[in-house]
Amino acid sequence: MNIETASRRLDSLGNSTRLRIFRMLVRAGGAGMAVGRLQDELGLPASTLSHHLHRLMSEGLVTQERQTTTLICRADYEAMQGLVDFLVAECCTLSPPPPSSVSRS
């Protein structure tokens, strides 16, 4: 992934509503989630949800498929993994990481 693609995708996820949508779709797994259910779960007006989904789809983070009369949205896990890989690809290449002050259990 190049820096321009990563930047656009991170910018898309930098909006709290889009991040909530994306996280919900990630939790939904491969089955995805119907737009209507997504709207109900998030309490968003249809036009607002449509706007944010369009942005996520244009950046390749979400796909949408019509199943008869229902639109199903899915997180694109390959795109998500690519973004995570991009972020950690050069981790600590210049120096070791600082000691963690947070205990991980």
C-alpha positions as CSV (number, residue, x, y, z in Angstrom):
1,M,0.0,0.0,0.0
2,N,1.3,3.4,-0.8
3,I,1.2,6.4,1.6
4,E,-1.5,8.2,-0.4
5,T,-3.9,5.3,-0.2
6,A,-3.1,4.8,3.5
7,S,-3.6,8.5,4.1
8,R,-7.1,8.5,2.4
9,R,-8.2,5.4,4.3
10,L,-7.1,6.8,7.6
11,D,-8.8,10.1,6.8
12,S,-12.0,8.2,6.2
13,L,-11.7,6.4,9.5
14,G,-10.8,9.6,11.2
15,N,-14.5,10.5,11.3
16,S,-16.1,9.1,14.4
17,T,-19.3,8.1,12.6
18,R,-17.5,6.3,9.8
19,L,-15.3,4.6,12.4
20,R,-18.4,3.4,14.3
21,I,-19.9,2.1,11.0
22,F,-16.6,0.3,10.0
23,R,-16.2,-1.3,13.5
24,M,-19.8,-2.5,13.4
25,L,-19.2,-4.1,10.0
26,V,-15.9,-5.7,11.2
27,R,-17.8,-7.2,14.1
28,A,-20.5,-8.5,11.7
29,G,-18.0,-10.7,10.0
30,G,-18.3,-12.2,6.6
31,A,-22.1,-12.2,6.6
32,G,-22.0,-8.4,6.7
33,M,-25.0,-6.4,7.8
34,A,-28.1,-5.0,6.1
35,V,-28.1,-1.3,5.7
36,G,-31.4,-1.1,7.5
37,R,-30.1,-2.9,10.5
38,L,-26.9,-0.8,10.5
39,Q,-29.1,2.3,10.4
40,D,-31.2,1.0,13.4
41,E,-28.2,0.0,15.4
42,L,-26.4,3.4,14.9
43,G,-29.5,5.6,15.0
44,L,-28.5,7.5,11.9
45,P,-30.8,9.1,9.3
46,A,-30.7,7.2,6.0
47,S,-29.1,10.0,4.1
48,T,-26.3,10.4,6.7
49,L,-25.6,6.7,6.7
50,S,-25.6,6.6,2.9
51,H,-23.1,9.5,2.8
52,H,-20.7,7.8,5.2
53,L,-21.0,4.4,3.5
54,H,-20.3,5.9,0.1
55,R,-17.1,7.4,1.5
56,L,-16.0,4.1,3.1
57,M,-16.8,2.3,-0.2
58,S,-14.9,4.9,-2.3
59,E,-11.8,4.3,-0.2
60,G,-12.1,0.5,-0.6
61,L,-12.8,-0.2,3.1
62,V,-16.4,-1.4,2.7
63,T,-18.2,-3.4,0.0
64,Q,-21.9,-3.4,-0.7
65,E,-24.0,-6.1,-2.3
66,R,-27.7,-6.3,-3.2
67,Q,-29.5,-9.4,-2.1
68,T,-33.0,-9.1,-3.6
69,T,-34.3,-5.9,-2.0
70,T,-31.7,-5.7,0.8
71,L,-28.3,-4.0,0.6
72,I,-25.7,-5.9,2.5
73,C,-22.5,-4.1,3.6
74,R,-19.3,-5.8,4.6
75,A,-15.9,-4.6,5.8
76,D,-13.2,-5.4,3.4
77,Y,-10.9,-7.4,5.6
78,E,-8.0,-7.4,3.1
79,A,-8.1,-3.6,2.9
80,M,-8.2,-3.4,6.7
81,Q,-5.2,-5.8,7.1
82,G,-3.3,-3.9,4.4
83,L,-3.8,-0.7,6.4
84,V,-2.7,-2.4,9.7
85,D,0.3,-3.9,7.9
86,F,1.2,-0.5,6.4
87,L,1.1,1.1,9.9
88,V,3.4,-1.5,11.5
89,A,5.7,-2.3,8.6
90,E,8.5,-0.1,9.8
91,C,7.9,-0.3,13.5
92,C,11.1,0.3,15.4
93,T,13.4,0.2,12.4
94,L,15.4,3.2,13.7
95,S,15.5,2.3,17.4
96,P,13.9,-0.2,19.8
97,P,10.4,0.6,21.2
98,P,10.2,2.4,24.5
99,P,9.4,0.2,27.5
100,S,5.7,-0.1,27.9
101,S,4.2,1.7,30.9
102,V,0.9,-0.1,30.4
103,S,0.6,-3.6,31.7
104,R,-1.0,-6.0,29.2
105,S,-3.0,-8.8,30.6
